[in-house]
Each structure stands twice: as structure tokens, then as C-alpha cells.
Amino acid sequence: MAKKLDLRTWLVESKLFFIPRGIHHLVEYNTYIQMSVPHLCDDKVLCEHSGTTNGRPEWQHEVRWALHELQDKGITQNVKKGAKGYWKLK
């Protein structure tokens, strides 16, 4: 039986090859990802975690987790540009 495709796993394994290199805001990452794999981005499934993700779609929380995981691998970097939510894709 094949493993169910998981957004976070797919993003980490893909190393975000479909997103142009450079600095992007989280909203831009979400747009690129939703356009690339809409079947993995269900806006009806809301995040139940505490903090700033509560009430937003769960897939957006998975995007943030993937960005952090990719940062640990040296592929992304959280960038402080005066506002939160900017990430550099190396």
C-alpha cells in the first residue's frame, strides 16, 4: 500500500524546487505552494494548534514547519526584514 502524500514531507523532499530563489514573504510561499499542489492545500481543514496559526488552514501551518525543517538543512533561512514572515530560499 502506498504512503499517503503529506504536504510537509513533499515540501521538504522537493526542497521547494518550484519556487524562485531569493527572499519571499510567507504569503508568497503559500501562493506558490497552493498553485503547485492544490490537492494538498485544503482550506476547510483548520489548524487547532495554539498561537498565531490557530484558525488558519492547517496546510499553512505545515508550510511553516517545512520552512523550519529546511532551515535545519541549510536550504532556507528566516530573514529579519523589519517584519515577520520573510524567508530566504538559498
N, C-alpha and C positions, 0 to 999 in steps of 0.2 A: 504494500500500500504506500502510495506517495505521501510525503510530508506536506501538510497544508502550507501554502506560501504565506509567510509572515512579513509584514511591511518592514519592520526594523531589521530583520535578518537580511532581507533583499537589499535594503539601502546600504547596509554595512558591506555585504558581499560585492555589491556593484561599485562601491567606492564613489558613488554619485557621478559616474562617467557621463551622464546626460546633462549635467549642469555645467555651464561655463566656469572656468577657474576665475577666482577673484573674490571680492568681498560682496556679500549679499545679506540682506535682512531676512530674518526668519520667514516673513510673509512671502518673499520671493522664492525661498526654498520650498515652502508649502505649495506655491503655484506650480513650480516646475514638477514637483512630485505628483501632485494631483492630476496634472496633464499627462504625465508619463504612465502612471499606474492607477487610473481612476477606480478600478475594481478593488484596490486595497485601501481606498480612502472613503470610508463610509461616514458621512456627516451625521447620520442618525445615531451612531454609537458614541455616546458622550463619555468623557473622562470622569471618573469618580475619585481621582486622587486629590489630595489636598493641595492647596497652594494656588498658583496662578493658572494651572491647567484645568481646574475644576469647572465643569460646564461646557468646555470646548470639546470638539471631536477628539476621540481617543487617538485617531491616526496622527493628529498633530503632536500629541504627546510622544508617540513612537518616533516621529521625526526628530524631536529634541533629544530623545535618548540615543538615537542613531548618530546624531552630530557629536554628542559627548563620547560615544564609543569610538567614532572615527578620529576624534581628537586624541584619544589614548593611543591610536595607531599612527599619529602624525599626519593625518590626511586633512583634518580641519583644525581651525583654531578660533576660539572665541575672541572676538575683537571688541575692544572698548572704544567706541566712536562717539562718546557723549550720550549715547542712548543704548538701551539694552537690545539684544536680539540680532546683533551683527556677527556673522561667521565668515571666516576666510576659508575658501576651498583651495588647497595647495595644488 
